[in-house]
């Protein structure tokens, strides 16, 4: 339990099944084998979200979500990014050791540039420095705590690789100061379909919220796009959005039974949608009750986050002191 795993989640919208499968569940599982650090990445959210009241609300919704899903603040370190000033100082120091070319190759920045060029705009139109330097701040998040493992989606793998490059460059210049992290990517992360069959994403408007009330949840499920094949016609479960979601939450026996029904025919999409509704209610029903209790108790949530910040800074402050000494900056 000496190795550290670190995970962050941006408070930029309603937590959905893609968040749960891609980040929350794998991260919570890592706490079984690692000393786990979890944080709400509110500073990262500033690149997208420019509404202070909405950001404040989303921070507490994320906190309530993680607690409701089983995060125990006594057993892990759970904090708000902006409560840790050492992260931002380390980001400044790391920026001085980071080649600009490395950031030029970051996927998010390159995609924004390509979108601008395709639209006939200046390459950097509408791109803020927060987006460009996002990988440096993410590296600071990771490296401040000596993280060994970072569970991320495939689309975030490059950011961990950039953190590796930054740590290695820093260590070559100043000695063995920073731990070089590794990305941890589970098999389930890469293929989480939304209600329209595309990758589940808030930007596509195809999400299923984790804690949607039963009737809202049912509406989301009933809106999942299917083809027109009748119940008696065999179907390929691997190509069907309903089955691909069902298998993440059903038991192995339930999954194999459903798979056999798809392949042999005799099951309609309406029946599958009901089955998906039932396994999601079974998975999240009790957690939803806890969430509804936590999310309205701001003092409780604030206390949890402040408690976590004290624990996080107890680890991060000595690391920053080591970095300061290495580069020749005096301590406070």
Legacy VTK file of the C-alpha trace (Angstrom):
# vtk DataFile Version 3.0
C-alpha trace
ASCII
DATASET POLYDATA
POINTS 332 float
0.000 0.000 0.000
2.997 2.359 -0.248
2.534 3.146 -3.927
0.286 6.095 -4.745
-2.559 6.199 -7.286
-4.053 9.543 -8.240
-7.269 10.354 -10.104
-8.975 13.639 -10.896
-12.400 14.512 -12.259
-13.366 17.840 -13.800
-16.585 19.409 -12.512
-17.910 20.369 -15.933
-21.288 18.630 -16.003
-23.567 15.943 -14.615
-21.598 12.752 -13.799
-22.748 10.045 -16.213
-22.190 6.354 -16.915
-19.163 7.148 -19.075
-17.538 8.972 -16.149
-18.404 6.090 -13.838
-17.008 3.352 -16.059
-14.089 5.339 -17.435
-12.801 6.992 -14.292
-14.799 6.578 -11.089
-15.096 2.796 -10.850
-11.504 2.053 -11.935
-10.217 4.730 -9.565
-12.190 3.407 -6.606
-10.932 -0.093 -7.393
-7.314 1.105 -7.268
-7.817 2.101 -3.641
-7.730 -1.605 -2.814
-4.080 -1.853 -3.854
-2.711 1.694 -3.642
-2.567 4.661 -1.345
-5.253 6.589 -3.207
-5.537 10.330 -3.897
-8.683 11.693 -5.555
-9.249 15.320 -6.462
-11.845 17.574 -8.020
-10.048 19.390 -10.842
-11.760 22.763 -10.543
-8.799 24.733 -11.930
-8.816 22.567 -15.065
-12.538 23.281 -15.436
-11.831 27.006 -15.840
-10.745 26.377 -19.431
-14.323 25.429 -20.322
-16.559 26.836 -17.623
-16.816 30.579 -17.049
-19.736 30.691 -14.628
-18.652 30.935 -10.978
-21.974 29.828 -9.499
-22.243 26.836 -11.806
-18.660 25.788 -11.062
-19.341 26.000 -7.326
-22.465 23.844 -7.709
-20.703 21.263 -9.860
-17.800 20.944 -7.412
-20.182 19.872 -4.670
-22.133 17.583 -7.018
-18.912 15.742 -7.875
-17.981 15.495 -4.198
-21.414 14.098 -3.331
-21.200 11.653 -6.257
-17.875 10.151 -5.215
-18.919 9.845 -1.585
-22.233 8.237 -2.544
-20.433 5.692 -4.724
-18.279 4.502 -1.862
-15.287 6.799 -1.509
-14.239 6.780 2.150
-12.381 10.003 3.086
-10.826 8.255 6.086
-9.144 5.637 3.907
-8.154 7.849 0.961
-7.107 11.457 0.367
-9.957 13.380 -1.269
-9.511 17.077 -2.001
-10.289 20.055 -4.204
-7.456 21.017 -6.531
-7.699 24.737 -5.794
-7.151 24.091 -2.066
-3.571 22.963 -2.794
-1.404 26.006 -3.650
1.631 23.738 -4.029
0.122 22.353 -7.262
0.187 25.763 -8.906
3.700 26.636 -7.779
4.976 23.303 -9.034
3.257 23.965 -12.388
5.232 27.205 -12.738
8.508 25.427 -11.982
7.703 22.569 -14.359
6.825 25.030 -17.127
10.446 26.182 -17.078
11.555 22.600 -17.745
8.954 21.782 -20.428
9.756 22.180 -24.153
7.086 24.145 -25.995
7.202 21.564 -28.764
5.923 18.958 -26.324
2.807 21.051 -25.721
2.410 21.750 -29.436
1.865 18.019 -29.895
-0.797 17.689 -27.178
-3.968 16.232 -28.684
-6.408 18.800 -27.268
-4.373 21.742 -28.546
-3.733 20.144 -31.936
-7.427 19.360 -32.347
-8.378 22.968 -31.562
-5.815 24.265 -34.074
-7.008 21.858 -36.763
-10.626 22.909 -36.179
-9.648 26.562 -36.588
-7.683 25.946 -39.766
-10.490 23.875 -41.282
-12.873 26.773 -40.628
-10.479 29.295 -42.205
-9.658 30.955 -38.894
-6.315 31.869 -37.359
-4.699 28.742 -35.942
-4.931 29.952 -32.326
-8.306 31.690 -32.501
-10.216 31.193 -29.254
-7.493 29.038 -27.675
-6.521 30.183 -24.203
-3.222 29.477 -22.486
-5.040 27.291 -19.978
-5.794 24.821 -22.765
-2.263 25.031 -24.142
-0.617 24.518 -20.735
-3.206 22.000 -19.503
-0.644 19.149 -19.660
1.733 21.060 -17.376
-0.929 21.609 -14.728
-1.945 17.965 -15.020
1.708 16.969 -14.606
1.859 19.085 -11.448
-1.270 17.347 -10.130
0.400 13.997 -10.662
3.994 14.718 -9.701
3.367 16.718 -6.522
2.182 13.601 -4.724
4.740 11.156 -6.105
2.022 9.287 -7.979
2.937 5.883 -9.362
-0.361 5.018 -11.091
-2.811 7.309 -12.878
-6.052 5.713 -14.113
-7.227 7.573 -17.222
-9.258 7.073 -20.360
-7.458 6.360 -23.612
-7.991 9.991 -24.627
-5.995 11.105 -21.578
-3.107 8.663 -21.987
-0.989 11.277 -23.748
-1.263 13.668 -20.792
0.255 11.041 -18.506
2.962 10.411 -21.101
3.703 14.148 -21.118
3.939 14.051 -17.317
6.437 11.210 -17.714
8.484 13.261 -20.176
8.446 16.300 -17.884
9.463 14.266 -14.832
12.298 12.583 -16.729
13.556 15.893 -18.122
13.447 17.451 -14.652
15.290 14.502 -13.117
17.984 14.629 -15.773
18.589 18.274 -14.930
18.283 18.170 -11.131
18.653 14.588 -9.962
16.204 11.908 -8.933
13.518 14.170 -7.427
10.238 13.289 -9.148
8.500 9.920 -9.440
7.793 8.929 -13.056
4.108 7.891 -13.236
2.424 5.198 -15.308
-1.007 5.382 -16.954
-3.473 2.673 -15.943
-6.107 2.052 -18.608
-8.731 -0.613 -18.026
-10.335 -2.580 -20.855
-13.759 -1.112 -20.138
-12.683 2.475 -20.616
-12.317 2.591 -24.382
-15.833 1.631 -25.508
-18.701 3.222 -23.561
-21.557 4.027 -25.955
-24.067 6.804 -25.452
-27.761 6.744 -26.254
-27.030 7.397 -29.949
-24.321 4.731 -30.271
-21.433 7.197 -30.334
-19.011 7.541 -27.428
-20.914 8.743 -24.374
-20.082 12.426 -23.992
-21.736 15.550 -22.647
-20.711 17.318 -25.844
-22.842 14.865 -27.883
-25.838 15.159 -25.561
-26.075 11.357 -25.372
-25.330 10.705 -21.707
-27.156 8.673 -19.069
-26.712 10.447 -15.685
-25.583 8.199 -12.835
-28.185 9.475 -10.396
-31.127 10.223 -12.657
-34.432 9.561 -10.819
-36.152 6.329 -11.945
-38.546 7.917 -14.433
-35.834 10.102 -15.938
-33.522 7.101 -16.137
-36.234 5.136 -17.905
-36.689 7.958 -20.438
-32.950 7.995 -21.199
-32.923 4.218 -21.697
-36.048 4.168 -23.824
-34.420 6.809 -26.022
-31.427 4.597 -26.875
-31.255 4.196 -30.647
-31.815 0.665 -31.975
-32.436 -0.841 -35.402
-35.745 -2.226 -36.705
-35.032 -5.955 -36.427
-37.935 -7.919 -34.872
-37.540 -9.945 -31.639
-37.271 -13.299 -33.406
-34.324 -12.210 -35.569
-30.821 -13.031 -34.231
-28.670 -10.016 -33.430
-24.979 -9.367 -32.850
-24.644 -8.298 -29.202
-21.195 -6.844 -29.800
-22.644 -4.267 -32.189
-25.656 -3.303 -30.073
-25.588 -0.256 -27.787
-28.031 -1.759 -25.296
-26.033 -4.933 -24.792
-22.726 -3.070 -24.663
-24.089 -1.013 -21.751
-25.883 -3.936 -20.084
-22.731 -6.058 -19.825
-20.990 -3.432 -17.673
-23.583 -3.699 -14.906
-25.126 -7.173 -15.154
-23.688 -10.247 -13.468
-21.645 -12.667 -15.608
-24.550 -15.121 -15.642
-27.033 -12.420 -16.668
-24.693 -11.239 -19.388
-24.256 -14.705 -20.869
-28.012 -15.333 -20.794
-28.656 -12.058 -22.586
-25.887 -12.789 -25.103
-27.439 -16.170 -25.920
-30.869 -14.587 -26.398
-29.405 -12.044 -28.799
-27.660 -14.703 -30.834
-30.577 -17.145 -30.990
-33.356 -14.607 -31.423
-36.459 -14.332 -29.294
-35.750 -11.127 -27.400
-36.912 -7.652 -28.373
-35.231 -4.346 -27.714
-38.007 -3.269 -25.351
-37.247 -6.247 -23.111
-33.526 -5.467 -23.209
-34.206 -1.841 -22.277
-36.208 -3.009 -19.275
-33.344 -5.294 -18.289
-30.861 -2.421 -18.571
-33.122 -0.236 -16.442
-33.292 -2.923 -13.750
-29.536 -3.509 -13.528
-28.854 0.254 -13.386
-31.423 0.696 -10.623
-29.832 -2.202 -8.770
-26.391 -0.669 -9.176
-27.176 2.962 -8.339
-30.481 3.032 -6.432
-29.048 3.054 -2.903
-26.166 5.303 -3.956
-28.685 7.771 -5.414
-30.377 8.013 -2.009
-27.013 8.790 -0.397
-26.210 11.319 -3.125
-29.490 13.181 -2.583
-28.644 13.430 1.122
-25.058 14.595 0.624
-25.547 17.085 -2.205
-27.755 19.423 -0.147
-25.397 19.388 2.868
-22.768 21.947 1.834
-21.139 22.252 5.296
-20.612 18.483 5.402
-19.076 18.400 1.915
-16.908 21.450 2.592
-15.613 19.798 5.744
-14.720 16.626 3.829
-12.819 18.603 1.180
-10.943 20.718 3.719
-10.000 17.609 5.681
-8.674 16.083 2.476
-6.717 19.221 1.647
-4.860 19.011 4.955
-3.920 15.399 4.204
-2.910 16.227 0.630
-0.746 19.189 1.611
1.039 17.059 4.201
2.335 15.016 1.257
2.636 17.752 -1.357
4.414 20.416 0.682
7.534 18.307 1.376
7.676 17.326 -2.292
7.524 20.961 -3.358
10.256 21.771 -0.840
12.452 19.118 -2.455
11.773 20.629 -5.871
12.565 24.131 -4.613
15.880 22.952 -3.190
16.715 21.110 -6.390
16.208 24.172 -8.604
17.751 26.637 -6.159
14.678 28.530 -4.938
14.681 29.357 -1.236
12.039 27.884 1.058
9.405 30.135 2.587
LINES 1 333
332 0 1 2 3 4 5 6 7 8 9 10 11 12 13 14 15 16 17 18 19 20 21 22 23 24 25 26 27 28 29 30 31 32 33 34 35 36 37 38 39 40 41 42 43 44 45 46 47 48 49 50 51 52 53 54 55 56 57 58 59 60 61 62 63 64 65 66 67 68 69 70 71 72 73 74 75 76 77 78 79 80 81 82 83 84 85 86 87 88 89 90 91 92 93 94 95 96 97 98 99 100 101 102 103 104 105 106 107 108 109 110 111 112 113 114 115 116 117 118 119 120 121 122 123 124 125 126 127 128 129 130 131 132 133 134 135 136 137 138 139 140 141 142 143 144 145 146 147 148 149 150 151 152 153 154 155 156 157 158 159 160 161 162 163 164 165 166 167 168 169 170 171 172 173 174 175 176 177 178 179 180 181 182 183 184 185 186 187 188 189 190 191 192 193 194 195 196 197 198 199 200 201 202 203 204 205 206 207 208 209 210 211 212 213 214 215 216 217 218 219 220 221 222 223 224 225 226 227 228 229 230 231 232 233 234 235 236 237 238 239 240 241 242 243 244 245 246 247 248 249 250 251 252 253 254 255 256 257 258 259 260 261 262 263 264 265 266 267 268 269 270 271 272 273 274 275 276 277 278 279 280 281 282 283 284 285 286 287 288 289 290 291 292 293 294 295 296 297 298 299 300 301 302 303 304 305 306 307 308 309 310 311 312 313 314 315 316 317 318 319 320 321 322 323 324 325 326 327 328 329 330 331
